[in-house]
Amino acid sequence: MKPHLKVHYFQHIAGEGFGSCYSYLKEMNARMTATEFFALPVDLALDIEALPHVEDVDLLIIMGGTMSVNDEANYPWLKIEKRWLRRYLALGKPAIGLCLGGQLIANALGAAVSKSAAQELGWTTVRKINFVPDECFQLPEQFNVMQWHSETFEIPKGAVHLAENEACRNQMYQIGKNVLGFQFHPEITPEALALFLEDDEELALFNGVCQQSEDELKKSAKEKFLQGNQLLNKAIEYVLRKTAC
């Protein structure tokens, strides 16, 4: 591993930074930078050259967001972000996509993103897909994580399907040895969840059986966050180790 790992993250909404993996990355002496798409004027014609050079990024983390990957008319920077992603991924460099981030990677590579059969909001159980090859990222048989989505990705062509649950079949995938896409939020912290719950407009969009109440979520014990947080740390270690081989 490089002495100063250069980590860049794409942030789509205010307040949703690195989440739980910040401390883990700082322990690696990582140098962290960000592109804050949410801070750009809506009508700005962003040029791809305004983003970091792909050669200058050792690890990319793509965060979640309230927009759809398909909403390029209202968020024109989505086109540029996807173009940049294709350049970056073509070099076989490590990337982690979280919720919207997982959808963006999949969509940039030609997979559809559409309304999920069921919206998910709250703590749910996700299970490992049977017969995942041994060389792939290994998950627990089942684990409890935070969900917050109404759309979902198709598994990109050539990717390995890693995890599922009853509400949303495509919960996680792997591309090569360098890319892991999550539909859920392993990075969530109590502080980040509190910020999510302040968005009344976003909460109003959710109504379904796979949803916990705001009061329930506010009472989430700190221990609930740990399984996802540890899973994300292992995912980061995996893509860095595999691409260093």
Secondary structure, DSSP 8 states (H G I E B T S, - for coil): --SS-EEEEEE-STT--STTHHHHHHHTT-EEEEEEGGGS-TT----GGGS--GGG-SEEEE---SS-TT-TTT-THHHHHHHHHHHHHHTT--EEEETHHHHHHHHHTT--EEEEEEEEEEEEEEEE-TT--TTS----SEEEEEEEEEEEE---TT-EEEEE-SS-S--EEEETTTEEEESSBTT--HHHHHHHTT-HHHHHT--SSSB--HHHHHT--THHHHHHHHHHHHHHHHHHHHHH-
